Structure formats: structure tokens, C-alpha cells
Amino acid sequence: MNKLYSDADSALEGLLFDGMTMMAGGFGLCGIPENLIAAVHEAGVKDLSVVSNNCGVDGFGLGILLDAKQIKKMISSYVGENKEFERQYLDGELELEFNPQGTLAERIRAGGAGIPGFYTKTGVGTLIAEGKDHRDFDGETYIMETGLVADVSIIKAWKADTEGNLVYRKTARNFNPMMATAGKVTIAEVEEVVPAGELDPDHIHTPGIYIQRMIKGNFEKRIEQRTTRSREDV
């Protein structure tokens, strides 16, 4: 089975539809599937429910889908870098399901593991807990959170072999590994593809069984918050 596609458009062919749920890997702008996001934008699919830690920045990453009004709902943890996100949410144009960051990661992991729900102490006594099942365990109160799955997961890895085994690099190993398991179809865009058997099995983060399609992408790797000092301060 050939998992490697020529470009993002062909890798997404036949998978996109209005109203679908999509997971998009990354943390800030680190480890985001730039090429696949751009292809989703070009496809014009709308009313998306997107599961992602954040929604990119204005004009880049998932922010381009937001600008084009293609996203109906975000299931996220942090959205503070996007003014258009704020505007759409406050104007009632965008639905938002906020999650504590660890809870979001665990909801995705649980979905990928086939676990429909779990209990956590995080959020007890806050707005997060409203309307959720409460249970006591060993004298402590927990709330139930549900697992998350997606019609399609789009993720970013550093290196892959032709069987779809993936290696992530440093901070880009964020939400990508668990999202790879939680998509009905998972597409990975990578920087390098090597022949099967070339990757050290002990270094593989995501086994190829979770990956249905791949592309080799070109990446801008934009810096989200550039912090520098003047030469006089060095």
C-alpha cells in the first residue's frame, strides 16, 4: 500500500466535507501541518469543528481557516494569539469549547485508545465542571470528560519511512502523536521520507499502522513570538 502522496491536495482528496470534525496537530506554530492546512483552505470546506490546542495566529496556520469563516467550532486550550478568534467569539460567530490543556491532551489520547470517557479532578468547582457528571473517589470529587475522535487528523512529523512510521523532533512532539491515533483517517506531512527499515525501531514515536496517507512538505516554520535583544545589551 503506497501511503505517500504527491501533494496536500491529493492526500486530502475524498476526505473533506462540510460539517466534519478535524484534528490539527501543533502547539502555537510549532509542529503544525502547514501544507495540509493551506490545502483545506483552498478546498473551501466549511462549518468545520476543529480540535487543536490553539487556532494559529492571524493570517497563518489555522488562522487562515478562521479568516475565511471555514471554522464553526473550536475545541481548544489556548487561543490568546489570535485577534480574529477573539472577535468572532465575542460576536457570536464562533463556538468555543475550552479545555484545560492536560484534559484536552487526555481527551484526544482517550479517543484514540477507544476510551469513551474518564474522570479527572481538573476543573472541579469551576465553569468547566458545569453540566458534567461528578463522582467521588476516595473522598475526592472528579468530573467526567469524554474522549475525542475526528473524521480526519492532520499532523506534522520530522521524519517518516515509506510504511508511515513517524519520528517527531523536539517541541513538535506535542499534540501530534495522540492526534495520529484519534483520526478515522490520519494524514502526516513530514520533512524527510526514508526507505522502510531505515528508522531505528526504538526511535519511532508513531507506528505506521495509524497513518493512512503522507506527504513530503515544504515548511515556512514561522516564529510565533520573536524575542531579541539589541547588540548593546549583549
Rosetta blueprint (number, residue, H / E / L):
1 M L
2 N L
3 K L
4 L E
5 Y L
6 S L
7 D L
8 A H
9 D H
10 S H
11 A H
12 L H
13 E L
14 G L
15 L L
16 L L
17 F L
18 D L
19 G L
20 M L
21 T E
22 M E
23 M E
24 A E
25 G L
26 G L
27 F E
28 G L
29 L L
30 C E
31 G L
32 I L
33 P L
34 E H
35 N H
36 L H
37 I H
38 A H
39 A H
40 V H
41 H H
42 E H
43 A H
44 G L
45 V L
46 K L
47 D L
48 L E
49 S E
50 V E
51 V E
52 S L
53 N L
54 N L
55 C L
56 G L
57 V E
58 D L
59 G L
60 F E
61 G L
62 L L
63 G H
64 I H
65 L H
66 L H
67 D H
68 A L
69 K L
70 Q L
71 I E
72 K E
73 K E
74 M E
75 I E
76 S E
77 S L
78 Y L
79 V L
80 G L
81 E L
82 N L
83 K H
84 E H
85 F H
86 E H
87 R H
88 Q H
89 Y H
90 L H
91 D L
92 G L
93 E L
94 L L
95 E E
96 L E
97 E E
98 F E
99 N L
100 P L
101 Q H
102 G H
103 T H
104 L H
105 A H
106 E H
107 R H
108 I H
109 R H
110 A H
111 G H
112 G H
113 A L
114 G L
115 I L
116 P L
117 G E
118 F E
119 Y E
120 T E
121 K L
122 T L
123 G L
124 V L
125 G L
126 T L
127 L H
128 I H
129 A H
130 E L
131 G L
132 K L
133 D L
134 H E
135 R E
136 D E
137 F E
138 D L
139 G L
140 E E
141 T E
142 Y E
143 I E
144 M E
145 E E
146 T E
147 G L
148 L L
149 V L
150 A E
151 D E
152 V E
153 S E
154 I E
155 I E
156 K E
157 A E
158 W E
159 K E
160 A E
161 D E
162 T L
163 E L
164 G L
165 N L
166 L E
167 V E
168 Y L
169 R L
170 K H
171 T H
172 A H
173 R L
174 N L
175 F L
176 N H
177 P H
178 M H
179 M H
180 A H
181 T H
182 A H
183 G E
184 K E
185 V E
186 T E
187 I E
188 A E
189 E E
190 V E
191 E E
192 E E
193 V E
194 V E
195 P L
196 A L
197 G L
198 E L
199 L L
200 D L
201 P H
202 D H
203 H H
204 I L
205 H L
206 T E
207 P L
208 G H
209 I H
210 Y H
211 I L
212 Q L
213 R E
214 M E
215 I E
216 K E
217 G L
218 N L
219 F L
220 E L
221 K L
222 R L
223 I L
224 E L
225 Q L
226 R L
227 T L
228 T L
229 R L
230 S L
231 R H
232 E H
233 D H
234 V L
